[in-house]
Amino acid sequence: MQTEKKDIMNRLKRAEGQLRGIQKMIEQDQECIDIVTQLTAVRSSINRTMGLVIANKMTDIMKHPAADTKIQEKNIQQAIDLIVKK
């Protein structure tokens, strides 16, 4: 999980840098199309990161199932709800 956590943190830091760049673009009155292109890239990056977070949760649920089947079902349903909500 440590490798996955590092990957997720790197992705978030990259998105943070992209957002700072977009702020500068806005301050410099750059073209709307260029700003929207960058915003689309950030959104895509965040969506992929959310997918990784959910996939890691699903993997964890399967590797370490709850002793109580009701709790296991609840955990799986919560992960599914995150996918559907996404």
PDB file with SEQRES, HELIX, SHEET and CRYST1 records, atoms N, CA, C and O in Angstrom:
SEQRES   1 A   86  MET GLN THR GLU LYS LYS ASP ILE MET ASN ARG LEU LYS          
SEQRES   2 A   86  ARG ALA GLU GLY GLN LEU ARG GLY ILE GLN LYS MET ILE          
SEQRES   3 A   86  GLU GLN ASP GLN GLU CYS ILE ASP ILE VAL THR GLN LEU          
SEQRES   4 A   86  THR ALA VAL ARG SER SER ILE ASN ARG THR MET GLY LEU          
SEQRES   5 A   86  VAL ILE ALA ASN LYS MET THR ASP ILE MET LYS HIS PRO          
SEQRES   6 A   86  ALA ALA ASP THR LYS ILE GLN GLU LYS ASN ILE GLN GLN          
SEQRES   7 A   86  ALA ILE ASP LEU ILE VAL LYS LYS                              
HELIX    1 AA1 GLN A    2  GLU A   27  1                                  26    
HELIX    2 AA2 CYS A   32  LYS A   63  1                                  32    
HELIX    3 AA3 THR A   69  LYS A   85  1                                  17    
CRYST1    1.000    1.000    1.000  90.00  90.00  90.00 P 1           1          
ATOM      1  N   MET A   1       0.826  -1.205   0.000  1.00  0.00           N  
ATOM      2  CA  MET A   1       0.000   0.000   0.000  1.00  0.00           C  
ATOM      3  C   MET A   1       0.865   1.262   0.000  1.00  0.00           C  
ATOM      4  O   MET A   1       0.432   2.315  -0.468  1.00  0.00           O  
ATOM      5  N   GLN A   2       2.087   1.152   0.526  1.00  0.00           N  
ATOM      6  CA  GLN A   2       2.953   2.330   0.601  1.00  0.00           C  
ATOM      7  C   GLN A   2       3.285   2.869  -0.791  1.00  0.00           C  
ATOM      8  O   GLN A   2       3.318   4.081  -1.001  1.00  0.00           O  
ATOM      9  N   THR A   3       3.532   1.959  -1.745  1.00  0.00           N  
ATOM     10  CA  THR A   3       3.826   2.387  -3.117  1.00  0.00           C  
ATOM     11  C   THR A   3       2.630   3.102  -3.719  1.00  0.00           C  
ATOM     12  O   THR A   3       2.776   4.137  -4.369  1.00  0.00           O  
ATOM     13  N   GLU A   4       1.442   2.543  -3.498  1.00  0.00           N  
ATOM     14  CA  GLU A   4       0.226   3.155  -4.027  1.00  0.00           C  
ATOM     15  C   GLU A   4       0.000   4.528  -3.403  1.00  0.00           C  
ATOM     16  O   GLU A   4      -0.396   5.475  -4.083  1.00  0.00           O  
ATOM     17  N   LYS A   5       0.254   4.621  -2.109  1.00  0.00           N  
ATOM     18  CA  LYS A   5       0.074   5.897  -1.406  1.00  0.00           C  
ATOM     19  C   LYS A   5       1.014   6.955  -1.982  1.00  0.00           C  
ATOM     20  O   LYS A   5       0.621   8.103  -2.190  1.00  0.00           O  
ATOM     21  N   LYS A   6       2.255   6.556  -2.234  1.00  0.00           N  
ATOM     22  CA  LYS A   6       3.230   7.488  -2.801  1.00  0.00           C  
ATOM     23  C   LYS A   6       2.786   7.928  -4.195  1.00  0.00           C  
ATOM     24  O   LYS A   6       2.890   9.106  -4.538  1.00  0.00           O  
ATOM     25  N   ASP A   7       2.295   6.988  -4.994  1.00  0.00           N  
ATOM     26  CA  ASP A   7       1.814   7.305  -6.343  1.00  0.00           C  
ATOM     27  C   ASP A   7       0.654   8.295  -6.282  1.00  0.00           C  
ATOM     28  O   ASP A   7       0.611   9.260  -7.045  1.00  0.00           O  
ATOM     29  N   ILE A   8      -0.277   8.054  -5.378  1.00  0.00           N  
ATOM     30  CA  ILE A   8      -1.434   8.946  -5.233  1.00  0.00           C  
ATOM     31  C   ILE A   8      -0.978  10.337  -4.801  1.00  0.00           C  
ATOM     32  O   ILE A   8      -1.446  11.340  -5.340  1.00  0.00           O  
ATOM     33  N   MET A   9      -0.074  10.399  -3.836  1.00  0.00           N  
ATOM     34  CA  MET A   9       0.422  11.698  -3.371  1.00  0.00           C  
ATOM     35  C   MET A   9       1.142  12.443  -4.500  1.00  0.00           C  
ATOM     36  O   MET A   9       0.980  13.656  -4.642  1.00  0.00           O  
ATOM     37  N   ASN A  10       1.928  11.729  -5.297  1.00  0.00           N  
ATOM     38  CA  ASN A  10       2.616  12.366  -6.432  1.00  0.00           C  
ATOM     39  C   ASN A  10       1.617  12.918  -7.437  1.00  0.00           C  
ATOM     40  O   ASN A  10       1.803  14.016  -7.962  1.00  0.00           O  
ATOM     41  N   ARG A  11       0.560  12.162  -7.706  1.00  0.00           N  
ATOM     42  CA  ARG A  11      -0.470  12.618  -8.639  1.00  0.00           C  
ATOM     43  C   ARG A  11      -1.156  13.882  -8.112  1.00  0.00           C  
ATOM     44  O   ARG A  11      -1.430  14.814  -8.869  1.00  0.00           O  
ATOM     45  N   LEU A  12      -1.428  13.900  -6.809  1.00  0.00           N  
ATOM     46  CA  LEU A  12      -2.082  15.070  -6.219  1.00  0.00           C  
ATOM     47  C   LEU A  12      -1.168  16.292  -6.247  1.00  0.00           C  
ATOM     48  O   LEU A  12      -1.625  17.407  -6.501  1.00  0.00           O  
ATOM     49  N   LYS A  13       0.106  16.084  -5.989  1.00  0.00           N  
ATOM     50  CA  LYS A  13       1.059  17.199  -6.048  1.00  0.00           C  
ATOM     51  C   LYS A  13       1.171  17.745  -7.470  1.00  0.00           C  
ATOM     52  O   LYS A  13       1.283  18.954  -7.677  1.00  0.00           O  
ATOM     53  N   ARG A  14       1.141  16.842  -8.441  1.00  0.00           N  
ATOM     54  CA  ARG A  14       1.188  17.268  -9.842  1.00  0.00           C  
ATOM     55  C   ARG A  14      -0.048  18.094 -10.183  1.00  0.00           C  
ATOM     56  O   ARG A  14       0.052  19.129 -10.842  1.00  0.00           O  
ATOM     57  N   ALA A  15      -1.212  17.634  -9.732  1.00  0.00           N  
ATOM     58  CA  ALA A  15      -2.458  18.374  -9.985  1.00  0.00           C  
ATOM     59  C   ALA A  15      -2.409  19.738  -9.297  1.00  0.00           C  
ATOM     60  O   ALA A  15      -2.873  20.738  -9.844  1.00  0.00           O  
ATOM     61  N   GLU A  16      -1.846  19.761  -8.102  1.00  0.00           N  
ATOM     62  CA  GLU A  16      -1.708  21.027  -7.378  1.00  0.00           C  
ATOM     63  C   GLU A  16      -0.844  22.004  -8.180  1.00  0.00           C  
ATOM     64  O   GLU A  16      -1.167  23.188  -8.277  1.00  0.00           O  
ATOM     65  N   GLY A  17       0.241  21.509  -8.746  1.00  0.00           N  
ATOM     66  CA  GLY A  17       1.101  22.350  -9.580  1.00  0.00           C  
ATOM     67  C   GLY A  17       0.376  22.845 -10.823  1.00  0.00           C  
ATOM     68  O   GLY A  17       0.529  23.996 -11.231  1.00  0.00           O  
ATOM     69  N   GLN A  18      -0.419  21.956 -11.419  1.00  0.00           N  
ATOM     70  CA  GLN A  18      -1.198  22.365 -12.591  1.00  0.00           C  
ATOM     71  C   GLN A  18      -2.178  23.478 -12.218  1.00  0.00           C  
ATOM     72  O   GLN A  18      -2.348  24.436 -12.972  1.00  0.00           O  
ATOM     73  N   LEU A  19      -2.816  23.351 -11.067  1.00  0.00           N  
ATOM     74  CA  LEU A  19      -3.776  24.373 -10.631  1.00  0.00           C  
ATOM     75  C   LEU A  19      -3.087  25.710 -10.391  1.00  0.00           C  
ATOM     76  O   LEU A  19      -3.638  26.763 -10.713  1.00  0.00           O  
ATOM     77  N   ARG A  20      -1.889  25.670  -9.829  1.00  0.00           N  
ATOM     78  CA  ARG A  20      -1.143  26.918  -9.643  1.00  0.00           C  
ATOM     79  C   ARG A  20      -0.827  27.561 -10.994  1.00  0.00           C  
ATOM     80  O   ARG A  20      -0.901  28.779 -11.154  1.00  0.00           O  
ATOM     81  N   GLY A  21      -0.476  26.719 -11.953  1.00  0.00           N  
ATOM     82  CA  GLY A  21      -0.210  27.221 -13.298  1.00  0.00           C  
ATOM     83  C   GLY A  21      -1.442  27.862 -13.911  1.00  0.00           C  
ATOM     84  O   GLY A  21      -1.345  28.885 -14.589  1.00  0.00           O  
ATOM     85  N   ILE A  22      -2.593  27.264 -13.672  1.00  0.00           N  
ATOM     86  CA  ILE A  22      -3.848  27.817 -14.193  1.00  0.00           C  
ATOM     87  C   ILE A  22      -4.145  29.163 -13.537  1.00  0.00           C  
ATOM     88  O   ILE A  22      -4.617  30.088 -14.197  1.00  0.00           O  
ATOM     89  N   GLN A  23      -3.870  29.268 -12.249  1.00  0.00           N  
ATOM     90  CA  GLN A  23      -4.075  30.549 -11.566  1.00  0.00           C  
ATOM     91  C   GLN A  23      -3.224  31.642 -12.211  1.00  0.00           C  
ATOM     92  O   GLN A  23      -3.688  32.763 -12.415  1.00  0.00           O  
ATOM     93  N   LYS A  24      -1.975  31.303 -12.528  1.00  0.00           N  
ATOM     94  CA  LYS A  24      -1.095  32.278 -13.188  1.00  0.00           C  
ATOM     95  C   LYS A  24      -1.631  32.644 -14.563  1.00  0.00           C  
ATOM     96  O   LYS A  24      -1.580  33.804 -14.973  1.00  0.00           O  
ATOM     97  N   MET A  25      -2.148  31.637 -15.277  1.00  0.00           N  
ATOM     98  CA  MET A  25      -2.715  31.903 -16.604  1.00  0.00           C  
ATOM     99  C   MET A  25      -3.861  32.908 -16.500  1.00  0.00           C  
ATOM    100  O   MET A  25      -3.980  33.814 -17.325  1.00  0.00           O  
ATOM    101  N   ILE A  26      -4.691  32.740 -15.490  1.00  0.00           N  
ATOM    102  CA  ILE A  26      -5.827  33.647 -15.298  1.00  0.00           C  
ATOM    103  C   ILE A  26      -5.325  35.044 -14.941  1.00  0.00           C  
ATOM    104  O   ILE A  26      -5.815  36.041 -15.470  1.00  0.00           O  
ATOM    105  N   GLU A  27      -4.338  35.108 -14.035  1.00  0.00           N  
ATOM    106  CA  GLU A  27      -3.774  36.406 -13.662  1.00  0.00           C  
ATOM    107  C   GLU A  27      -3.169  37.122 -14.870  1.00  0.00           C  
ATOM    108  O   GLU A  27      -3.198  38.350 -14.949  1.00  0.00           O  
ATOM    109  N   GLN A  28      -2.625  36.355 -15.802  1.00  0.00           N  
ATOM    110  CA  GLN A  28      -1.979  36.927 -16.991  1.00  0.00           C  
ATOM    111  C   GLN A  28      -2.961  37.113 -18.150  1.00  0.00           C  
ATOM    112  O   GLN A  28      -2.557  37.426 -19.270  1.00  0.00           O  
ATOM    113  N   ASP A  29      -4.242  36.919 -17.873  1.00  0.00           N  
ATOM    114  CA  ASP A  29      -5.296  37.089 -18.886  1.00  0.00           C  
ATOM    115  C   ASP A  29      -5.046  36.267 -20.152  1.00  0.00           C  
ATOM    116  O   ASP A  29      -5.218  36.759 -21.267  1.00  0.00           O  
ATOM    117  N   GLN A  30      -4.644  35.024 -19.968  1.00  0.00           N  
ATOM    118  CA  GLN A  30      -4.432  34.163 -21.132  1.00  0.00           C  
ATOM    119  C   GLN A  30      -5.765  33.733 -21.720  1.00  0.00           C  
ATOM    120  O   GLN A  30      -6.819  33.913 -21.111  1.00  0.00           O  
ATOM    121  N   GLU A  31      -5.699  33.169 -22.903  1.00  0.00           N  
ATOM    122  CA  GLU A  31      -6.896  32.788 -23.648  1.00  0.00           C  
ATOM    123  C   GLU A  31      -7.736  31.760 -22.885  1.00  0.00           C  
ATOM    124  O   GLU A  31      -7.214  30.849 -22.243  1.00  0.00           O  
ATOM    125  N   CYS A  32      -9.040  31.941 -22.979  1.00  0.00           N  
ATOM    126  CA  CYS A  32      -9.997  31.055 -22.325  1.00  0.00           C  
ATOM    127  C   CYS A  32      -9.779  29.600 -22.743  1.00  0.00           C  
ATOM    128  O   CYS A  32      -9.793  28.702 -21.901  1.00  0.00           O  
ATOM    129  N   ILE A  33      -9.583  29.373 -24.019  1.00  0.00           N  
ATOM    130  CA  ILE A  33      -9.421  27.999 -24.520  1.00  0.00           C  
ATOM    131  C   ILE A  33      -8.215  27.317 -23.898  1.00  0.00           C  
ATOM    132  O   ILE A  33      -8.253  26.121 -23.610  1.00  0.00           O  
ATOM    133  N   ASP A  34      -7.140  28.077 -23.689  1.00  0.00           N  
ATOM    134  CA  ASP A  34      -5.941  27.514 -23.074  1.00  0.00           C  
ATOM    135  C   ASP A  34      -6.192  27.171 -21.606  1.00  0.00           C  
ATOM    136  O   ASP A  34      -5.737  26.139 -21.114  1.00  0.00           O  
ATOM    137  N   ILE A  35      -6.907  28.034 -20.926  1.00  0.00           N  
ATOM    138  CA  ILE A  35      -7.236  27.801 -19.518  1.00  0.00           C  
ATOM    139  C   ILE A  35      -8.137  26.580 -19.390  1.00  0.00           C  
ATOM    140  O   ILE A  35      -7.906  25.718 -18.542  1.00  0.00           O  
ATOM    141  N   VAL A  36      -9.161  26.507 -20.231  1.00  0.00           N  
ATOM    142  CA  VAL A  36     -10.091  25.375 -20.180  1.00  0.00           C  
ATOM    143  C   VAL A  36      -9.369  24.072 -20.517  1.00  0.00           C  
ATOM    144  O   VAL A  36      -9.666  23.032 -19.929  1.00  0.00           O  
ATOM    145  N   THR A  37      -8.438  24.116 -21.442  1.00  0.00           N  
ATOM    146  CA  THR A  37      -7.654  22.921 -21.782  1.00  0.00           C  
ATOM    147  C   THR A  37      -6.898  22.419 -20.557  1.00  0.00           C  
ATOM    148  O   THR A  37      -6.869  21.220 -20.280  1.00  0.00           O  
ATOM    149  N   GLN A  38      -6.291  23.343 -19.832  1.00  0.00           N  
ATOM    150  CA  GLN A  38      -5.554  22.956 -18.629  1.00  0.00           C  
ATOM    151  C   GLN A  38      -6.495  22.454 -17.528  1.00  0.00           C  
ATOM    152  O   GLN A  38      -6.177  21.496 -16.822  1.00  0.00           O  
ATOM    153  N   LEU A  39      -7.642  23.100 -17.388  1.00  0.00           N  
ATOM    154  CA  LEU A  39      -8.626  22.645 -16.401  1.00  0.00           C  
ATOM    155  C   LEU A  39      -9.111  21.232 -16.725  1.00  0.00           C  
ATOM    156  O   LEU A  39      -9.308  20.415 -15.826  1.00  0.00           O  
ATOM    157  N   THR A  40      -9.299  20.956 -17.994  1.00  0.00           N  
ATOM    158  CA  THR A  40      -9.723  19.623 -18.421  1.00  0.00           C  
ATOM    159  C   THR A  40      -8.654  18.588 -18.072  1.00  0.00           C  
ATOM    160  O   THR A  40      -8.973  17.479 -17.643  1.00  0.00           O  
ATOM    161  N   ALA A  41      -7.406  18.951 -18.254  1.00  0.00           N  
ATOM    162  CA  ALA A  41      -6.306  18.044 -17.917  1.00  0.00           C  
ATOM    163  C   ALA A  41      -6.282  17.749 -16.420  1.00  0.00           C  
ATOM    164  O   ALA A  41      -6.070  16.607 -16.013  1.00  0.00           O  
ATOM    165  N   VAL A  42      -6.501  18.778 -15.603  1.00  0.00           N  
ATOM    166  CA  VAL A  42      -6.519  18.583 -14.150  1.00  0.00           C  
ATOM    167  C   VAL A  42      -7.692  17.696 -13.756  1.00  0.00           C  
ATOM    168  O   VAL A  42      -7.544  16.792 -12.933  1.00  0.00           O  
ATOM    169  N   ARG A  43      -8.846  17.953 -14.339  1.00  0.00           N  
ATOM    170  CA  ARG A  43     -10.027  17.145 -14.020  1.00  0.00           C  
ATOM    171  C   ARG A  43      -9.772  15.678 -14.363  1.00  0.00           C  
ATOM    172  O   ARG A  43     -10.114  14.789 -13.584  1.00  0.00           O  
ATOM    173  N   SER A  44      -9.183  15.431 -15.503  1.00  0.00           N  
ATOM    174  CA  SER A  44      -8.872  14.065 -15.920  1.00  0.00           C  
ATOM    175  C   SER A  44      -7.896  13.408 -14.946  1.00  0.00           C  
ATOM    176  O   SER A  44      -8.059  12.244 -14.579  1.00  0.00           O  
ATOM    177  N   SER A  45      -6.901  14.151 -14.541  1.00  0.00           N  
ATOM    178  CA  SER A  45      -5.914  13.647 -13.593  1.00  0.00           C  
ATOM    179  C   SER A  45      -6.561  13.302 -12.251  1.00  0.00           C  
ATOM    180  O   SER A  45      -6.269  12.258 -11.667  1.00  0.00           O  
ATOM    181  N   ILE A  46      -7.425  14.167 -11.772  1.00  0.00           N  
ATOM    182  CA  ILE A  46      -8.122  13.927 -10.506  1.00  0.00           C  
ATOM    183  C   ILE A  46      -9.033  12.708 -10.628  1.00  0.00           C  
ATOM    184  O   ILE A  46      -9.104  11.897  -9.704  1.00  0.00           O  
ATOM    185  N   ASN A  47      -9.725  12.571 -11.749  1.00  0.00           N  
ATOM    186  CA  ASN A  47     -10.589  11.405 -11.954  1.00  0.00           C  
ATOM    187  C   ASN A  47      -9.789  10.108 -11.917  1.00  0.00           C  
ATOM    188  O   ASN A  47     -10.226   9.128 -11.316  1.00  0.00           O  
ATOM    189  N   ARG A  48      -8.626  10.096 -12.553  1.00  0.00           N  
ATOM    190  CA  ARG A  48      -7.776   8.900 -12.520  1.00  0.00           C  
ATOM    191  C   ARG A  48      -7.287   8.624 -11.103  1.00  0.00           C  
ATOM    192  O   ARG A  48      -7.203   7.469 -10.685  1.00  0.00           O  
ATOM    193  N   THR A  49      -6.967   9.673 -10.373  1.00  0.00           N  
ATOM    194  CA  THR A  49      -6.517   9.509  -8.994  1.00  0.00           C  
ATOM    195  C   THR A  49      -7.637   8.946  -8.129  1.00  0.00           C  
ATOM    196  O   THR A  49      -7.395   8.079  -7.289  1.00  0.00           O  
ATOM    197  N   MET A  50      -8.848   9.426  -8.325  1.00  0.00           N  
ATOM    198  CA  MET A  50      -9.989   8.870  -7.582  1.00  0.00           C  
ATOM    199  C   MET A  50     -10.150   7.389  -7.892  1.00  0.00           C  
ATOM    200  O   MET A  50     -10.421   6.589  -6.997  1.00  0.00           O  
ATOM    201  N   GLY A  51      -9.985   7.027  -9.148  1.00  0.00           N  
ATOM    202  CA  GLY A  51     -10.067   5.622  -9.532  1.00  0.00           C  
ATOM    203  C   GLY A  51      -9.030   4.780  -8.815  1.00  0.00           C  
ATOM    204  O   GLY A  51      -9.325   3.667  -8.380  1.00  0.00           O  
ATOM    205  N   LEU A  52      -7.819   5.301  -8.689  1.00  0.00           N  
ATOM    206  CA  LEU A  52      -6.765   4.585  -7.965  1.00  0.00           C  
ATOM    207  C   LEU A  52      -7.103   4.418  -6.493  1.00  0.00           C  
ATOM    208  O   LEU A  52      -6.898   3.347  -5.921  1.00  0.00           O  
ATOM    209  N   VAL A  53      -7.617   5.470  -5.884  1.00  0.00           N  
ATOM    210  CA  VAL A  53      -7.990   5.405  -4.468  1.00  0.00           C  
ATOM    211  C   VAL A  53      -9.056   4.327  -4.261  1.00  0.00           C  
ATOM    212  O   VAL A  53      -8.962   3.522  -3.334  1.00  0.00           O  
ATOM    213  N   ILE A  54     -10.059   4.318  -5.121  1.00  0.00           N  
ATOM    214  CA  ILE A  54     -11.135   3.332  -5.011  1.00  0.00           C  
ATOM    215  C   ILE A  54     -10.600   1.924  -5.276  1.00  0.00           C  
ATOM    216  O   ILE A  54     -10.958   0.984  -4.567  1.00  0.00           O  
ATOM    217  N   ALA A  55      -9.753   1.772  -6.283  1.00  0.00           N  
ATOM    218  CA  ALA A  55      -9.178   0.455  -6.585  1.00  0.00           C  
ATOM    219  C   ALA A  55      -8.361  -0.063  -5.411  1.00  0.00           C  
ATOM    220  O   ALA A  55      -8.414  -1.250  -5.088  1.00  0.00           O  
ATOM    221  N   ASN A  56      -7.604   0.822  -4.773  1.00  0.00           N  
ATOM    222  CA  ASN A  56      -6.825   0.415  -3.602  1.00  0.00           C  
ATOM    223  C   ASN A  56      -7.731  -0.025  -2.465  1.00  0.00           C  
ATOM    224  O   ASN A  56      -7.431  -0.990  -1.763  1.00  0.00           O  
ATOM    225  N   LYS A  57      -8.837   0.681  -2.283  1.00  0.00           N  
ATOM    226  CA  LYS A  57      -9.796   0.309  -1.243  1.00  0.00           C  
ATOM    227  C   LYS A  57     -10.392  -1.062  -1.536  1.00  0.00           C  
ATOM    228  O   LYS A  57     -10.504  -1.898  -0.639  1.00  0.00           O  
ATOM    229  N   MET A  58     -10.775  -1.295  -2.796  1.00  0.00           N  
ATOM    230  CA  MET A  58     -11.342  -2.595  -3.173  1.00  0.00           C  
ATOM    231  C   MET A  58     -10.323  -3.716  -2.958  1.00  0.00           C  
ATOM    232  O   MET A  58     -10.667  -4.787  -2.457  1.00  0.00           O  
ATOM    233  N   THR A  59      -9.083  -3.468  -3.333  1.00  0.00           N  
ATOM    234  CA  THR A  59      -8.030  -4.468  -3.137  1.00  0.00           C  
ATOM    235  C   THR A  59      -7.863  -4.776  -1.663  1.00  0.00           C  
ATOM    236  O   THR A  59      -7.740  -5.938  -1.275  1.00  0.00           O  
ATOM    237  N   ASP A  60      -7.857  -3.740  -0.842  1.00  0.00           N  
ATOM    238  CA  ASP A  60      -7.715  -3.918   0.601  1.00  0.00           C  
ATOM    239  C   ASP A  60      -8.878  -4.726   1.173  1.00  0.00           C  
ATOM    240  O   ASP A  60      -8.676  -5.605   2.011  1.00  0.00           O  
ATOM    241  N   ILE A  61     -10.084  -4.430   0.723  1.00  0.00           N  
ATOM    242  CA  ILE A  61     -11.271  -5.154   1.194  1.00  0.00           C  
ATOM    243  C   ILE A  61     -11.159  -6.635   0.842  1.00  0.00           C  
ATOM    244  O   ILE A  61     -11.508  -7.495   1.652  1.00  0.00           O  
ATOM    245  N   MET A  62     -10.676  -6.933  -0.355  1.00  0.00           N  
ATOM    246  CA  MET A  62     -10.583  -8.325  -0.792  1.00  0.00           C  
ATOM    247  C   MET A  62      -9.423  -9.066  -0.118  1.00  0.00           C  
ATOM    248  O   MET A  62      -9.543 -10.246   0.211  1.00  0.00           O  
ATOM    249  N   LYS A  63      -8.311  -8.375   0.084  1.00  0.00           N  
ATOM    250  CA  LYS A  63      -7.156  -9.016   0.718  1.00  0.00           C  
ATOM    251  C   LYS A  63      -7.364  -9.233   2.211  1.00  0.00           C  
ATOM    252  O   LYS A  63      -6.856 -10.196   2.785  1.00  0.00           O  
ATOM    253  N   HIS A  64      -8.115  -8.330   2.832  1.00  0.00           N  
ATOM    254  CA  HIS A  64      -8.337  -8.394   4.278  1.00  0.00           C  
ATOM    255  C   HIS A  64      -9.835  -8.350   4.565  1.00  0.00           C  
ATOM    256  O   HIS A  64     -10.347  -7.350   5.068  1.00  0.00           O  
ATOM    257  N   PRO A  65     -10.531  -9.435   4.245  1.00  0.00           N  
ATOM    258  CA  PRO A  65     -11.984  -9.424   4.437  1.00  0.00           C  
ATOM    259  C   PRO A  65     -12.356  -9.355   5.920  1.00  0.00           C  
ATOM    260  O   PRO A  65     -11.643  -9.866   6.784  1.00  0.00           O  
ATOM    261  N   ALA A  66     -13.476  -8.717   6.183  1.00  0.00           N  
ATOM    262  CA  ALA A  66     -13.987  -8.647   7.553  1.00  0.00           C  
ATOM    263  C   ALA A  66     -14.459 -10.038   7.968  1.00  0.00           C  
ATOM    264  O   ALA A  66     -14.947 -10.810   7.143  1.00  0.00           O  
ATOM    265  N   ALA A  67     -14.309 -10.344   9.241  1.00  0.00           N  
ATOM    266  CA  ALA A  67     -14.736 -11.652   9.751  1.00  0.00           C  
ATOM    267  C   ALA A  67     -16.252 -11.809   9.628  1.00  0.00           C  
ATOM    268  O   ALA A  67     -16.752 -12.898   9.347  1.00  0.00           O  
ATOM    269  N   ASP A  68     -16.960 -10.734   9.837  1.00  0.00           N  
ATOM    270  CA  ASP A  68     -18.424 -10.739   9.750  1.00  0.00           C  
ATOM    271  C   ASP A  68     -18.830 -10.454   8.302  1.00  0.00           C  
ATOM    272  O   ASP A  68     -18.444  -9.430   7.738  1.00  0.00           O  
ATOM    273  N   THR A  69     -19.601 -11.353   7.707  1.00  0.00           N  
ATOM    274  CA  THR A  69     -19.994 -11.178   6.304  1.00  0.00           C  
ATOM    275  C   THR A  69     -20.837  -9.933   6.091  1.00  0.00           C  
ATOM    276  O   THR A  69     -20.769  -9.318   5.027  1.00  0.00           O  
ATOM    277  N   LYS A  70     -21.627  -9.552   7.080  1.00  0.00           N  
ATOM    278  CA  LYS A  70     -22.442  -8.332   6.957  1.00  0.00           C  
ATOM    279  C   LYS A  70     -21.531  -7.108   6.825  1.00  0.00           C  
ATOM    280  O   LYS A  70     -21.780  -6.223   6.007  1.00  0.00           O  
ATOM    281  N   ILE A  71     -20.486  -7.071   7.630  1.00  0.00           N  
ATOM    282  CA  ILE A  71     -19.539  -5.952   7.571  1.00  0.00           C  
ATOM    283  C   ILE A  71     -18.804  -5.971   6.231  1.00  0.00           C  
ATOM    284  O   ILE A  71     -18.579  -4.921   5.628  1.00  0.00           O  
ATOM    285  N   GLN A  72     -18.429  -7.164   5.766  1.00  0.00           N  
ATOM    286  CA  GLN A  72     -17.748  -7.284   4.474  1.00  0.00           C  
ATOM    287  C   GLN A  72     -18.649  -6.781   3.347  1.00  0.00           C  
ATOM    288  O   GLN A  72     -18.198  -6.047   2.467  1.00  0.00           O  
ATOM    289  N   GLU A  73     -19.906  -7.171   3.376  1.00  0.00           N  
ATOM    290  CA  GLU A  73     -20.856  -6.706   2.365  1.00  0.00           C  
ATOM    291  C   GLU A  73     -21.004  -5.189   2.413  1.00  0.00           C  
ATOM    292  O   GLU A  73     -21.067  -4.529   1.376  1.00  0.00           O  
ATOM    293  N   LYS A  74     -21.059  -4.641   3.633  1.00  0.00           N  
ATOM    294  CA  LYS A  74     -21.172  -3.188   3.806  1.00  0.00           C  
ATOM    295  C   LYS A  74     -19.942  -2.486   3.221  1.00  0.00           C  
ATOM    296  O   LYS A  74     -20.070  -1.472   2.535  1.00  0.00           O  
ATOM    297  N   ASN A  75     -18.759  -3.026   3.492  1.00  0.00           N  
ATOM    298  CA  ASN A  75     -17.522  -2.438   2.969  1.00  0.00           C  
ATOM    299  C   ASN A  75     -17.495  -2.456   1.442  1.00  0.00           C  
ATOM    300  O   ASN A  75     -17.108  -1.476   0.806  1.00  0.00           O  
ATOM    301  N   ILE A  76     -17.905  -3.569   0.870  1.00  0.00           N  
ATOM    302  CA  ILE A  76     -17.943  -3.680  -0.589  1.00  0.00           C  
ATOM    303  C   ILE A  76     -18.957  -2.699  -1.165  1.00  0.00           C  
ATOM    304  O   ILE A  76     -18.692  -2.042  -2.172  1.00  0.00           O  
ATOM    305  N   GLN A  77     -20.122  -2.601  -0.522  1.00  0.00           N  
ATOM    306  CA  GLN A  77     -21.153  -1.686  -1.016  1.00  0.00           C  
ATOM    307  C   GLN A  77     -20.680  -0.237  -0.958  1.00  0.00           C  
ATOM    308  O   GLN A  77     -20.970   0.547  -1.862  1.00  0.00           O  
ATOM    309  N   GLN A  78     -19.956   0.121   0.096  1.00  0.00           N  
ATOM    310  CA  GLN A  78     -19.424   1.484   0.198  1.00  0.00           C  
ATOM    311  C   GLN A  78     -18.465   1.780  -0.955  1.00  0.00           C  
ATOM    312  O   GLN A  78     -18.502   2.865  -1.535  1.00  0.00           O  
ATOM    313  N   ALA A  79     -17.613   0.820  -1.284  1.00  0.00           N  
ATOM    314  CA  ALA A  79     -16.676   1.010  -2.391  1.00  0.00           C  
ATOM    315  C   ALA A  79     -17.427   1.127  -3.718  1.00  0.00           C  
ATOM    316  O   ALA A  79     -17.083   1.957  -4.560  1.00  0.00           O  
ATOM    317  N   ILE A  80     -18.445   0.300  -3.901  1.00  0.00           N  
ATOM    318  CA  ILE A  80     -19.259   0.372  -5.122  1.00  0.00           C  
ATOM    319  C   ILE A  80     -19.947   1.727  -5.213  1.00  0.00           C  
ATOM    320  O   ILE A  80     -20.004   2.329  -6.285  1.00  0.00           O  
ATOM    321  N   ASP A  81     -20.465   2.203  -4.093  1.00  0.00           N  
ATOM    322  CA  ASP A  81     -21.128   3.513  -4.075  1.00  0.00           C  
ATOM    323  C   ASP A  81     -20.166   4.625  -4.497  1.00  0.00           C  
ATOM    324  O   ASP A  81     -20.570   5.574  -5.168  1.00  0.00           O  
ATOM    325  N   LEU A  82     -18.908   4.509  -4.108  1.00  0.00           N  
ATOM    326  CA  LEU A  82     -17.910   5.500  -4.522  1.00  0.00           C  
ATOM    327  C   LEU A  82     -17.707   5.473  -6.033  1.00  0.00           C  
ATOM    328  O   LEU A  82     -17.540   6.515  -6.665  1.00  0.00           O  
ATOM    329  N   ILE A  83     -17.723   4.278  -6.599  1.00  0.00           N  
ATOM    330  CA  ILE A  83     -17.556   4.147  -8.050  1.00  0.00           C  
ATOM    331  C   ILE A  83     -18.742   4.776  -8.766  1.00  0.00           C  
ATOM    332  O   ILE A  83     -18.572   5.530  -9.724  1.00  0.00           O  
ATOM    333  N   VAL A  84     -19.938   4.462  -8.297  1.00  0.00           N  
ATOM    334  CA  VAL A  84     -21.155   4.978  -8.926  1.00  0.00           C  
ATOM    335  C   VAL A  84     -21.232   6.489  -8.773  1.00  0.00           C  
ATOM    336  O   VAL A  84     -21.626   7.189  -9.705  1.00  0.00           O  
ATOM    337  N   LYS A  85     -20.858   6.997  -7.602  1.00  0.00           N  
ATOM    338  CA  LYS A  85     -20.885   8.436  -7.326  1.00  0.00           C  
ATOM    339  C   LYS A  85     -19.911   9.185  -8.219  1.00  0.00           C  
ATOM    340  O   LYS A  85     -20.167  10.318  -8.626  1.00  0.00           O  
ATOM    341  N   LYS A  86     -18.797   8.542  -8.518  1.00  0.00           N  
ATOM    342  CA  LYS A  86     -17.732   9.133  -9.320  1.00  0.00           C  
ATOM    343  C   LYS A  86     -18.287   9.583 -10.638  1.00  0.00           C  
ATOM    344  O   LYS A  86     -17.550  10.112 -11.470  1.00  0.00           O  
TER     345      LYS A  86                                                      
END                                                                             
